[in-house]
Amino acid sequence: MCLRLESGQRAGRLKQWLNLLRRRHPEAQDAFVQVRGMTGQAQISAWMDALIAIEK
């Protein structure tokens, strides 16, 4: 499904998903705040890669 979406649309879908998660998972608030200003897939991918690197 992601392959059929434009870069900005993918970013928007992630923001929508995080916004929904905030209702039940307060920790999703931090992720939503960080991603809210991002508009492109490259920015979000770099952010996610950084999170994965922190987890390791």
C-alpha positions in Angstrom: 0.0 0.0 0.0 2.8 2.5 0.8 4.2 2.1 -2.7 1.0 3.5 -4.2 1.1 6.7 -2.0 3.1 9.9 -2.6 5.8 10.8 -0.1 3.6 13.4 1.6 0.7 11.1 1.8 2.8 8.4 3.6 3.9 11.0 6.1 0.3 12.0 6.6 -0.8 8.4 7.2 1.9 8.0 9.8 0.8 11.2 11.6 -2.9 10.0 11.5 -1.8 6.6 13.0 0.2 8.2 15.7 -2.6 10.6 16.5 -5.0 7.7 17.0 -2.4 5.8 19.2 -2.2 8.9 21.5 -5.6 8.2 22.8 -4.6 4.9 24.5 -0.8 5.1 24.6 0.5 8.3 26.1 4.0 7.6 24.9 2.8 8.0 21.4 2.4 11.7 22.2 6.2 12.2 22.1 6.5 10.5 18.7 3.6 12.5 17.3 5.1 15.8 18.4 8.4 14.9 16.8 6.9 13.8 13.5 4.2 16.5 13.3 6.4 19.1 11.5 7.9 16.6 9.0 6.5 16.6 5.5 8.6 14.1 3.5 9.3 10.4 3.6 13.1 11.0 3.8 12.7 13.0 7.0 10.5 10.4 8.6 12.7 7.5 7.5 15.8 9.3 9.0 13.8 9.8 12.3 12.8 6.2 12.4 16.4 5.0 11.6 17.6 7.1 14.5 15.0 5.6 16.8 16.1 2.1 15.8 19.7 2.9 16.4 18.9 4.1 19.9 17.1 0.9 20.6 20.1 -1.2 19.7 
